[in-house]
Amino acid sequence: MTRLLTTAEAADYLRRAPSTLERLAYTGKGPHYVGGGKGNPRLYRIEDLNTWLAEQTEQAKAAQ
């Protein structure tokens, strides 16, 4: 079974502030998550965090 991380845990994993991760989720520019409906916390799969990080790295390299 895949371990799910809370927003705070995912932010720590990504070395970002939880508020940054929440803003990215709100704008649709952050990593994929599950949950997040009324009263339910957003939960993140480590695989999705790693994929998002890789995409950010590729975009940064392309912009150079």
Buried (B, 14 or more C-beta within 10 A) or exposed (E): EEEBBBBEBBBBBBEBEBEEBBEBBEEEEBBEBBEBEEEEBBBBBBEBBEEBBEEEEEEEEEEE
